[in-house]
Each structure stands twice: as structure tokens, then as C-alpha cells.
């Protein structure tokens, strides 16, 4: 039934800040064309190729991060200073949202607010924060060495440890790696 289909898609979108992709629809057993039907009826907003949003879901400060990851693709993760910004660390306020993916992104005209970084990230450095696929904060701190000053990174590392975002067993090694990278 169409009502069940809409509800299924809406439930998925609730976990993604209102966003639904064509891939999400297919995994739910819904034809991708149904998303266009919902768009024509004003139920969905089309935000990018294969990416839609239910406008009934409130926008939060995390919405742009999820949108960037979903725009890049299913294997994409938030990375670098974008992860730090998500947590309010290092006074990070990047002009672009950095998203890493192991594959080549063949989409034309990426939004100006998204910087795609092609690289494979080990599973040990991957997690989810606020439901958004991300690198760990420790990995993000290391990746941001060329983007954020050394003193702000160290301060952010200590704050992240105090906030429980970096495990004790990782913290010492992280500080050592941040120190040796400076200079």
C-alpha cells in the first residue's frame, strides 16, 4: 500500500535528519521512481541527484553534515575538521565539509560546501556520531594537522578526552603523534 511505503521511507529518513536516497528506497523494497512521485506531490524536496529530504523533519546543526555524507555516497564518512566541528572542538568552523570515501566520486558539480577526499580509512578509525558515519575524533585530529593550529588541536584532544570521545587507551598515543607531527 502507498501509505505503508511512505511510512517506511519516512522512518528511514528520520534516522538521517530527514534525508532519503535512491539506495535507501531500493534497500527498503521501494522503486526509486516513487521518490520522484513524492517530489512531484510536494512530499519530498529534491536536494541533489538521488538525494531527497522530507521537509517535515526539523533542520538541526547536524543536518548539513548528514547531507554531505549522503551526497558523496553510501561508503562516505565525515572527516577532518568537519568531525571536530560536529563536536564543537578546536573552534573548527570549516568553510567546506570534508567527506572521505575510498572510491572515486563521479558526480558532476559537487556543492561548494563539500570537499571530497578519496582515501580508504581503516575500520578502527570509523564510527558514527549523532547517527552520521564519521572518522573517530582521534583520526580527525590527526587528519586536521595541516588545517588547525597545533595548540588548538592539543586543546581539542584534551577536551575530547574529557568528553569521553577518545578512549584512555588511545589518548597517549594520539598526543605523541600530534606532538611529533608539529614542527
ROFI-19107 format. One line per 4 residues: number of its first residue (from 1); for each residue x, y, z of N, C-alpha, C, O. Coordinates in nm, 2 decimals, always signed. Layout:
NUM> X,Y,Z,X,Y,Z,X,Y,Z,X,Y,Z  ... $
This chain:
1> +0.08,-0.12,+0.00,+0.00,+0.00,+0.00,+0.09,+0.13,+0.00,+0.19,+0.13,+0.07  +0.05,+0.23,-0.07,+0.13,+0.35,-0.08,+0.15,+0.41,+0.06,+0.26,+0.46,+0.09  +0.05,+0.41,+0.15,+0.07,+0.47,+0.28,+0.18,+0.40,+0.36,+0.26,+0.46,+0.43  +0.19,+0.26,+0.35,+0.29,+0.19,+0.41,+0.43,+0.22,+0.35,+0.53,+0.23,+0.43 $
5> +0.43,+0.24,+0.22,+0.56,+0.27,+0.15,+0.61,+0.41,+0.20,+0.73,+0.42,+0.23  +0.52,+0.51,+0.20,+0.56,+0.64,+0.25,+0.61,+0.63,+0.39,+0.72,+0.69,+0.43  +0.54,+0.56,+0.48,+0.58,+0.55,+0.62,+0.72,+0.48,+0.63,+0.80,+0.52,+0.72  +0.74,+0.38,+0.55,+0.87,+0.31,+0.55,+0.98,+0.41,+0.52,+1.09,+0.41,+0.59 $
9> +0.97,+0.48,+0.41,+1.07,+0.58,+0.37,+1.09,+0.69,+0.48,+1.20,+0.73,+0.51  +0.98,+0.73,+0.54,+0.98,+0.84,+0.64,+1.06,+0.79,+0.76,+1.14,+0.86,+0.82  +1.04,+0.66,+0.80,+1.11,+0.61,+0.92,+1.26,+0.60,+0.89,+1.34,+0.64,+0.98  +1.30,+0.57,+0.77,+1.44,+0.57,+0.73,+1.49,+0.71,+0.74,+1.60,+0.74,+0.80 $
13> +1.42,+0.80,+0.68,+1.46,+0.94,+0.68,+1.48,+1.00,+0.82,+1.56,+1.09,+0.84  +1.39,+0.96,+0.91,+1.40,+1.02,+1.05,+1.54,+0.99,+1.11,+1.59,+1.07,+1.19  +1.60,+0.88,+1.08,+1.73,+0.84,+1.13,+1.84,+0.91,+1.05,+1.96,+0.90,+1.09  +1.81,+0.99,+0.94,+1.91,+1.06,+0.86,+1.87,+1.20,+0.84,+1.90,+1.26,+0.74 $
17> +1.82,+1.26,+0.95,+1.79,+1.41,+0.95,+1.70,+1.45,+0.84,+1.70,+1.56,+0.79  +1.61,+1.36,+0.80,+1.51,+1.38,+0.70,+1.54,+1.34,+0.56,+1.46,+1.35,+0.47  +1.66,+1.29,+0.54,+1.71,+1.26,+0.41,+1.68,+1.11,+0.37,+1.68,+1.03,+0.46  +1.66,+1.09,+0.24,+1.64,+0.96,+0.19,+1.71,+0.95,+0.05,+1.70,+1.05,-0.02 $
21> +1.77,+0.84,+0.03,+1.84,+0.83,-0.10,+1.77,+0.72,-0.19,+1.69,+0.64,-0.14  +1.81,+0.72,-0.31,+1.75,+0.62,-0.40,+1.80,+0.48,-0.35,+1.72,+0.39,-0.36  +1.92,+0.47,-0.30,+1.97,+0.34,-0.25,+1.89,+0.30,-0.13,+1.86,+0.18,-0.11  +1.85,+0.39,-0.04,+1.77,+0.36,+0.08,+1.64,+0.31,+0.03,+1.59,+0.21,+0.09 $
25> +1.58,+0.37,-0.07,+1.45,+0.32,-0.12,+1.46,+0.18,-0.17,+1.37,+0.10,-0.14  +1.56,+0.15,-0.25,+1.58,+0.02,-0.31,+1.60,-0.08,-0.20,+1.54,-0.19,-0.20  +1.68,-0.05,-0.10,+1.70,-0.15,+0.01,+1.57,-0.17,+0.09,+1.55,-0.28,+0.15  +1.48,-0.08,+0.09,+1.35,-0.09,+0.16,+1.25,-0.16,+0.07,+1.13,-0.18,+0.10 $
29> +1.29,-0.20,-0.06,+1.20,-0.26,-0.15,+1.11,-0.17,-0.22,+1.00,-0.21,-0.27  +1.15,-0.04,-0.23,+1.07,+0.06,-0.30,+1.14,+0.11,-0.42,+1.26,+0.13,-0.42  +1.07,+0.12,-0.53,+1.12,+0.16,-0.66,+1.17,+0.31,-0.64,+1.09,+0.39,-0.59  +1.29,+0.34,-0.69,+1.34,+0.47,-0.69,+1.24,+0.58,-0.75,+1.24,+0.69,-0.70 $
33> +1.17,+0.54,-0.85,+1.08,+0.63,-0.92,+0.97,+0.68,-0.82,+0.92,+0.79,-0.84  +0.94,+0.61,-0.72,+0.84,+0.65,-0.62,+0.89,+0.78,-0.55,+0.81,+0.87,-0.51  +1.02,+0.80,-0.54,+1.07,+0.92,-0.48,+1.04,+1.04,-0.56,+1.00,+1.15,-0.51  +1.05,+1.03,-0.69,+1.01,+1.14,-0.78,+0.86,+1.17,-0.78,+0.82,+1.28,-0.78 $
37> +0.78,+1.06,-0.76,+0.64,+1.08,-0.74,+0.61,+1.16,-0.62,+0.53,+1.26,-0.62  +0.68,+1.13,-0.51,+0.66,+1.21,-0.38,+0.71,+1.35,-0.40,+0.65,+1.44,-0.34  +0.81,+1.37,-0.48,+0.86,+1.50,-0.50,+0.76,+1.59,-0.58,+0.73,+1.70,-0.54  +0.70,+1.53,-0.68,+0.60,+1.60,-0.76,+0.48,+1.64,-0.68,+0.42,+1.74,-0.70 $
41> +0.45,+1.55,-0.58,+0.33,+1.58,-0.50,+0.37,+1.68,-0.38,+0.28,+1.71,-0.30  +0.49,+1.72,-0.37,+0.54,+1.81,-0.27,+0.56,+1.75,-0.13,+0.58,+1.82,-0.03  +0.57,+1.61,-0.13,+0.60,+1.54,-0.01,+0.75,+1.54,+0.02,+0.79,+1.55,+0.14  +0.83,+1.54,-0.08,+0.98,+1.54,-0.07,+1.04,+1.66,-0.14,+0.98,+1.71,-0.24 $
45> +1.15,+1.71,-0.09,+1.23,+1.81,-0.16,+1.35,+1.74,-0.22,+1.41,+1.65,-0.16  +1.38,+1.77,-0.35,+1.49,+1.71,-0.42,+1.61,+1.80,-0.39,+1.61,+1.92,-0.42  +1.71,+1.75,-0.32,+1.83,+1.83,-0.28,+1.95,+1.81,-0.37,+2.03,+1.90,-0.38  +1.96,+1.69,-0.43,+2.07,+1.66,-0.52,+2.03,+1.53,-0.59,+1.94,+1.47,-0.56 $
49> +2.11,+1.50,-0.69,+2.08,+1.38,-0.77,+2.08,+1.26,-0.67,+2.17,+1.22,-0.60  +1.96,+1.19,-0.67,+1.94,+1.07,-0.59,+1.93,+1.10,-0.44,+1.92,+1.01,-0.36  +1.91,+1.23,-0.40,+1.90,+1.26,-0.26,+1.78,+1.35,-0.24,+1.76,+1.45,-0.31  +1.69,+1.31,-0.15,+1.57,+1.39,-0.12,+1.56,+1.41,+0.03,+1.63,+1.35,+0.11 $
53> +1.47,+1.50,+0.07,+1.45,+1.53,+0.21,+1.30,+1.56,+0.24,+1.23,+1.62,+0.16  +1.26,+1.50,+0.35,+1.12,+1.52,+0.40,+1.13,+1.66,+0.48,+1.19,+1.66,+0.58  +1.06,+1.76,+0.43,+1.07,+1.89,+0.49,+1.00,+1.89,+0.63,+1.02,+1.99,+0.71  +0.92,+1.79,+0.66,+0.86,+1.79,+0.80,+0.96,+1.76,+0.91,+0.93,+1.79,+1.02 $
57> +1.08,+1.71,+0.87,+1.18,+1.68,+0.97,+1.26,+1.81,+1.00,+1.31,+1.87,+0.90  +1.26,+1.86,+1.12,+1.33,+1.98,+1.15,+1.48,+1.98,+1.12,+1.55,+1.88,+1.13  +1.53,+2.09,+1.07,+1.67,+2.10,+1.04,+1.74,+2.13,+1.17,+1.70,+2.21,+1.25  +1.86,+2.07,+1.19,+1.94,+2.09,+1.31,+2.08,+2.13,+1.26,+2.11,+2.14,+1.14 $
61> +2.17,+2.16,+1.36,+2.30,+2.19,+1.32,+2.38,+2.07,+1.26,+2.48,+2.09,+1.20  +2.32,+1.95,+1.28,+2.39,+1.83,+1.22,+2.34,+1.80,+1.08,+2.40,+1.72,+1.01  +2.23,+1.86,+1.04,+2.17,+1.83,+0.91,+2.27,+1.85,+0.79,+2.28,+1.76,+0.71  +2.35,+1.96,+0.78,+2.44,+1.97,+0.67,+2.55,+1.86,+0.67,+2.59,+1.82,+0.56 $
65> +2.59,+1.81,+0.78,+2.69,+1.70,+0.79,+2.63,+1.57,+0.73,+2.70,+1.51,+0.65  +2.51,+1.54,+0.76,+2.45,+1.42,+0.71,+2.42,+1.44,+0.56,+2.45,+1.34,+0.48  +2.38,+1.55,+0.52,+2.36,+1.58,+0.38,+2.49,+1.56,+0.30,+2.48,+1.50,+0.19  +2.60,+1.61,+0.35,+2.73,+1.60,+0.28,+2.77,+1.45,+0.26,+2.81,+1.41,+0.15 $
69> +2.75,+1.37,+0.37,+2.79,+1.23,+0.37,+2.70,+1.16,+0.27,+2.75,+1.08,+0.19  +2.57,+1.18,+0.27,+2.48,+1.11,+0.18,+2.50,+1.15,+0.04,+2.48,+1.07,-0.05  +2.53,+1.28,+0.02,+2.56,+1.32,-0.12,+2.68,+1.25,-0.18,+2.67,+1.21,-0.30  +2.78,+1.23,-0.10,+2.90,+1.16,-0.15,+2.87,+1.01,-0.18,+2.92,+0.96,-0.29 $
73> +2.80,+0.94,-0.10,+2.77,+0.81,-0.12,+2.76,+0.72,+0.00,+2.80,+0.76,+0.11  +2.72,+0.59,-0.02,+2.70,+0.50,+0.09,+2.82,+0.47,+0.17,+2.81,+0.44,+0.29  +2.94,+0.48,+0.11,+3.06,+0.44,+0.19,+3.14,+0.56,+0.24,+3.25,+0.55,+0.28  +3.07,+0.68,+0.23,+3.14,+0.81,+0.27,+3.13,+0.83,+0.42,+3.03,+0.78,+0.49 $
77> +3.23,+0.90,+0.47,+3.23,+0.94,+0.62,+3.27,+1.08,+0.63,+3.35,+1.13,+0.56  +3.22,+1.14,+0.73,+3.26,+1.28,+0.77,+3.40,+1.27,+0.82,+3.44,+1.17,+0.89  +3.49,+1.37,+0.78,+3.63,+1.36,+0.82,+3.69,+1.49,+0.85,+3.63,+1.60,+0.83  +3.81,+1.49,+0.89,+3.89,+1.60,+0.92,+3.83,+1.70,+1.02,+3.77,+1.66,+1.12 $
81> +3.84,+1.83,+0.99,+3.78,+1.93,+1.07,+3.63,+1.93,+1.08,+3.57,+1.99,+1.17  +3.56,+1.87,+0.99,+3.42,+1.86,+0.99,+3.37,+1.77,+1.12,+3.27,+1.81,+1.18  +3.45,+1.67,+1.15,+3.42,+1.59,+1.27,+3.44,+1.67,+1.39,+3.36,+1.67,+1.49  +3.55,+1.75,+1.39,+3.57,+1.84,+1.51,+3.46,+1.94,+1.52,+3.42,+1.97,+1.63 $
85> +3.42,+2.00,+1.41,+3.31,+2.10,+1.42,+3.18,+2.03,+1.47,+3.11,+2.10,+1.55  +3.15,+1.91,+1.43,+3.04,+1.84,+1.48,+3.03,+1.83,+1.63,+2.92,+1.84,+1.69  +3.15,+1.82,+1.69,+3.16,+1.81,+1.84,+3.19,+1.94,+1.90,+3.21,+1.95,+2.03  +3.21,+2.05,+1.83,+3.24,+2.18,+1.89,+3.38,+2.18,+1.94,+3.41,+2.25,+2.04 $
89> +3.48,+2.11,+1.87,+3.62,+2.11,+1.92,+3.70,+2.20,+1.83,+3.68,+2.22,+1.71  +3.81,+2.25,+1.89,+3.92,+2.33,+1.82,+3.86,+2.45,+1.76,+3.93,+2.50,+1.67  +3.75,+2.50,+1.80,+3.69,+2.62,+1.73,+3.68,+2.60,+1.58,+3.69,+2.69,+1.51  +3.66,+2.47,+1.54,+3.66,+2.44,+1.40,+3.53,+2.49,+1.34,+3.42,+2.46,+1.39 $
93> +3.54,+2.57,+1.24,+3.42,+2.62,+1.17,+3.46,+2.62,+1.02,+3.48,+2.72,+0.96  +3.47,+2.50,+0.96,+3.53,+2.49,+0.83,+3.43,+2.55,+0.72,+3.31,+2.55,+0.74  +3.50,+2.61,+0.62,+3.42,+2.67,+0.51,+3.36,+2.56,+0.42,+3.27,+2.58,+0.34  +3.42,+2.44,+0.42,+3.37,+2.32,+0.35,+3.36,+2.20,+0.45,+3.43,+2.20,+0.55 $
97> +3.27,+2.11,+0.41,+3.26,+1.99,+0.49,+3.34,+1.88,+0.42,+3.31,+1.85,+0.31  +3.44,+1.83,+0.49,+3.53,+1.73,+0.43,+3.46,+1.59,+0.46,+3.43,+1.56,+0.57  +3.45,+1.52,+0.35,+3.39,+1.39,+0.35,+3.49,+1.29,+0.28,+3.54,+1.32,+0.16  +3.53,+1.18,+0.34,+3.62,+1.09,+0.28,+3.55,+0.97,+0.23,+3.44,+0.92,+0.29 $
101> +3.60,+0.91,+0.12,+3.54,+0.79,+0.06,+3.65,+0.72,-0.01,+3.74,+0.78,-0.06  +3.65,+0.58,-0.01,+3.75,+0.51,-0.07,+3.74,+0.50,-0.23,+3.83,+0.45,-0.29  +3.63,+0.55,-0.28,+3.61,+0.53,-0.42,+3.60,+0.67,-0.49,+3.59,+0.77,-0.43  +3.61,+0.66,-0.62,+3.60,+0.79,-0.70,+3.46,+0.83,-0.71,+3.37,+0.75,-0.73 $
105> +3.44,+0.96,-0.69,+3.30,+1.01,-0.69,+3.29,+1.07,-0.83,+3.36,+1.16,-0.87  +3.19,+1.02,-0.91,+3.17,+1.06,-1.05,+3.06,+1.17,-1.07,+3.02,+1.19,-1.18  +3.01,+1.22,-0.96,+2.91,+1.32,-0.97,+2.97,+1.45,-1.02,+3.08,+1.49,-0.98  +2.90,+1.52,-1.11,+2.94,+1.65,-1.16,+2.89,+1.75,-1.07,+2.79,+1.74,-1.00 $
109> +2.96,+1.86,-1.06,+2.93,+1.98,-0.98,+2.90,+1.95,-0.84,+2.79,+1.96,-0.79  +3.00,+1.91,-0.76,+2.98,+1.89,-0.62,+2.94,+2.03,-0.56,+3.00,+2.13,-0.60  +2.86,+2.03,-0.46,+2.83,+2.15,-0.39,+2.95,+2.22,-0.34,+3.05,+2.15,-0.29  +2.96,+2.35,-0.34,+3.08,+2.42,-0.30,+3.11,+2.40,-0.15,+3.22,+2.41,-0.11 $
113> +3.01,+2.36,-0.08,+3.03,+2.33,+0.07,+3.09,+2.20,+0.10,+3.11,+2.16,+0.22  +3.11,+2.11,+0.00,+3.16,+1.98,+0.02,+3.29,+1.96,-0.04,+3.31,+1.99,-0.16  +3.39,+1.91,+0.03,+3.52,+1.87,-0.02,+3.53,+1.72,-0.01,+3.54,+1.67,+0.10  +3.54,+1.65,-0.12,+3.55,+1.50,-0.13,+3.70,+1.47,-0.12,+3.78,+1.52,-0.20 $
117> +3.73,+1.38,-0.03,+3.87,+1.33,-0.02,+3.87,+1.18,-0.05,+3.80,+1.10,+0.03  +3.94,+1.14,-0.15,+3.94,+1.00,-0.18,+4.05,+0.93,-0.11,+4.17,+0.95,-0.13  +4.01,+0.84,-0.02,+4.11,+0.76,+0.06,+4.03,+0.65,+0.14,+3.92,+0.67,+0.18  +4.10,+0.54,+0.16,+4.04,+0.43,+0.24,+4.08,+0.46,+0.38,+4.20,+0.50,+0.41 $
121> +3.99,+0.44,+0.47,+4.01,+0.46,+0.61,+4.00,+0.33,+0.68,+3.90,+0.26,+0.66  +4.09,+0.29,+0.77,+4.08,+0.16,+0.84,+3.96,+0.15,+0.92,+3.92,+0.26,+0.98  +3.90,+0.04,+0.93,+3.77,+0.02,+1.01,+3.79,+0.07,+1.16,+3.70,+0.12,+1.22  +3.91,+0.06,+1.21,+3.93,+0.10,+1.35,+3.92,+0.25,+1.37,+3.90,+0.30,+1.48 $
125> +3.92,+0.33,+1.26,+3.91,+0.47,+1.26,+3.77,+0.52,+1.22,+3.75,+0.64,+1.20  +3.68,+0.43,+1.21,+3.54,+0.46,+1.17,+3.44,+0.45,+1.28,+3.45,+0.36,+1.36  +3.34,+0.53,+1.28,+3.24,+0.53,+1.39,+3.12,+0.60,+1.33,+3.11,+0.64,+1.22  +3.02,+0.62,+1.42,+2.90,+0.71,+1.39,+2.89,+0.80,+1.51,+2.89,+0.76,+1.63 $
129> +2.87,+0.93,+1.48,+2.84,+1.03,+1.58,+2.70,+1.09,+1.55,+2.69,+1.14,+1.43  +2.61,+1.10,+1.64,+2.48,+1.15,+1.61,+2.42,+1.09,+1.49,+2.34,+1.15,+1.42  +2.45,+0.96,+1.47,+2.39,+0.89,+1.35,+2.47,+0.91,+1.22,+2.43,+0.86,+1.12  +2.57,+1.00,+1.22,+2.64,+1.03,+1.10,+2.77,+0.95,+1.09,+2.85,+0.95,+1.18 $
133> +2.78,+0.87,+0.98,+2.91,+0.80,+0.96,+3.03,+0.90,+0.96,+3.03,+1.00,+0.89  +3.13,+0.86,+1.04,+3.24,+0.96,+1.06,+3.37,+0.88,+1.09,+3.37,+0.76,+1.12  +3.48,+0.96,+1.08,+3.60,+0.90,+1.13,+3.59,+0.93,+1.28,+3.51,+1.01,+1.33  +3.68,+0.86,+1.36,+3.68,+0.89,+1.50,+3.74,+1.03,+1.52,+3.80,+1.08,+1.44 $
137> +3.71,+1.08,+1.64,+3.77,+1.21,+1.67,+3.92,+1.21,+1.67,+3.99,+1.30,+1.63  +3.98,+1.10,+1.72,+4.12,+1.08,+1.72,+4.18,+1.09,+1.58,+4.27,+1.16,+1.55  +4.12,+1.02,+1.49,+4.16,+1.02,+1.35,+4.14,+1.16,+1.29,+4.23,+1.21,+1.22  +4.03,+1.23,+1.32,+4.00,+1.36,+1.27,+4.11,+1.46,+1.32,+4.15,+1.55,+1.25 $
141> +4.15,+1.45,+1.45,+4.25,+1.54,+1.50,+4.38,+1.52,+1.42,+4.45,+1.62,+1.38  +4.42,+1.40,+1.39,+4.54,+1.37,+1.32,+4.53,+1.42,+1.17,+4.62,+1.48,+1.12  +4.41,+1.40,+1.12,+4.39,+1.45,+0.98,+4.38,+1.60,+0.97,+4.40,+1.65,+0.86  +4.36,+1.67,+1.08,+4.34,+1.82,+1.07,+4.47,+1.89,+1.10,+4.47,+2.01,+1.12 $
145> +4.59,+1.82,+1.11,+4.71,+1.88,+1.15,+4.75,+2.00,+1.06,+4.81,+2.09,+1.10  +4.72,+1.99,+0.93,+4.75,+2.09,+0.83,+4.64,+2.20,+0.82,+4.65,+2.29,+0.75  +4.53,+2.18,+0.90,+4.42,+2.27,+0.89,+4.40,+2.36,+1.01,+4.34,+2.47,+1.00  +4.44,+2.31,+1.13,+4.42,+2.37,+1.25,+4.55,+2.38,+1.33,+4.64,+2.29,+1.32 $
149> +4.57,+2.49,+1.40,+4.70,+2.51,+1.47,+4.72,+2.40,+1.57,+4.63,+2.34,+1.63  +4.85,+2.38,+1.60,+4.89,+2.27,+1.69,+4.83,+2.29,+1.83,+4.78,+2.20,+1.89  +4.84,+2.41,+1.88,+4.78,+2.44,+2.02,+4.63,+2.41,+2.03,+4.59,+2.36,+2.12  +4.56,+2.45,+1.92,+4.41,+2.42,+1.92,+4.39,+2.27,+1.91,+4.29,+2.22,+1.97 $
153> +4.47,+2.20,+1.84,+4.45,+2.05,+1.83,+4.47,+1.99,+1.96,+4.40,+1.90,+2.00  +4.58,+2.03,+2.03,+4.61,+1.97,+2.16,+4.50,+2.00,+2.26,+4.45,+1.91,+2.33  +4.45,+2.12,+2.26,+4.34,+2.16,+2.34,+4.21,+2.08,+2.31,+4.14,+2.03,+2.40  +4.19,+2.06,+2.18,+4.07,+1.98,+2.14,+4.09,+1.84,+2.18,+3.99,+1.77,+2.22 $
157> +4.21,+1.78,+2.17,+4.23,+1.64,+2.22,+4.20,+1.63,+2.36,+4.13,+1.53,+2.40  +4.25,+1.72,+2.45,+4.22,+1.71,+2.59,+4.07,+1.73,+2.62,+4.01,+1.66,+2.70  +4.00,+1.82,+2.55,+3.86,+1.83,+2.56,+3.78,+1.71,+2.52,+3.69,+1.67,+2.59  +3.82,+1.65,+2.41,+3.76,+1.53,+2.36,+3.78,+1.42,+2.45,+3.68,+1.34,+2.47 $
161> +3.89,+1.41,+2.51,+3.92,+1.30,+2.62,+3.82,+1.32,+2.73,+3.76,+1.23,+2.79  +3.81,+1.45,+2.78,+3.73,+1.48,+2.89,+3.58,+1.45,+2.86,+3.50,+1.42,+2.95  +3.54,+1.47,+2.74,+3.40,+1.45,+2.69,+3.38,+1.30,+2.66,+3.26,+1.26,+2.63  +3.48,+1.21,+2.68,+3.46,+1.07,+2.65,+3.46,+1.03,+2.50,+3.42,+0.92,+2.47 $
165> +3.51,+1.12,+2.42,+3.52,+1.09,+2.28,+3.65,+1.02,+2.23,+3.65,+0.97,+2.12  +3.75,+1.02,+2.32,+3.87,+0.95,+2.29,+3.90,+0.85,+2.41,+3.91,+0.90,+2.52  +3.91,+0.72,+2.38,+3.93,+0.63,+2.49,+4.07,+0.65,+2.55,+4.17,+0.69,+2.48  +4.08,+0.62,+2.68,+4.21,+0.64,+2.75,+4.32,+0.56,+2.68,+4.43,+0.61,+2.67 $
169> +4.29,+0.44,+2.63,+4.40,+0.36,+2.57,+4.45,+0.42,+2.44,+4.56,+0.38,+2.40  +4.38,+0.51,+2.38,+4.42,+0.57,+2.26,+4.49,+0.71,+2.28,+4.57,+0.76,+2.20  +4.46,+0.77,+2.40,+4.49,+0.91,+2.42,+4.64,+0.94,+2.42,+4.69,+1.03,+2.36  +4.72,+0.86,+2.49,+4.86,+0.88,+2.50,+4.93,+0.88,+2.36,+5.01,+0.96,+2.33 $
173> +4.89,+0.77,+2.29,+4.95,+0.76,+2.15,+4.91,+0.88,+2.06,+4.99,+0.93,+1.98  +4.78,+0.92,+2.08,+4.74,+1.03,+2.00,+4.82,+1.16,+2.03,+4.86,+1.23,+1.94  +4.84,+1.19,+2.16,+4.92,+1.31,+2.19,+5.06,+1.30,+2.14,+5.11,+1.40,+2.09  +5.12,+1.18,+2.15,+5.25,+1.16,+2.09,+5.26,+1.19,+1.94,+5.35,+1.25,+1.89 $
177> +5.16,+1.13,+1.87,+5.15,+1.15,+1.73,+5.13,+1.30,+1.69,+5.18,+1.35,+1.59  +5.04,+1.37,+1.77,+5.02,+1.51,+1.74,+5.15,+1.59,+1.77,+5.18,+1.69,+1.70  +5.22,+1.55,+1.87,+5.35,+1.62,+1.90,+5.45,+1.60,+1.80,+5.52,+1.70,+1.76  +5.47,+1.48,+1.75,+5.58,+1.45,+1.65,+5.54,+1.51,+1.52,+5.63,+1.53,+1.43 $
181> +5.42,+1.54,+1.49,+5.38,+1.59,+1.36,+5.40,+1.74,+1.36,+5.41,+1.80,+1.25  +5.42,+1.81,+1.47,+5.44,+1.95,+1.48,+5.59,+1.98,+1.45,+5.68,+1.91,+1.49  +5.61,+2.09,+1.38,+5.74,+2.14,+1.36,+5.79,+2.13,+1.22,+5.91,+2.16,+1.19 $
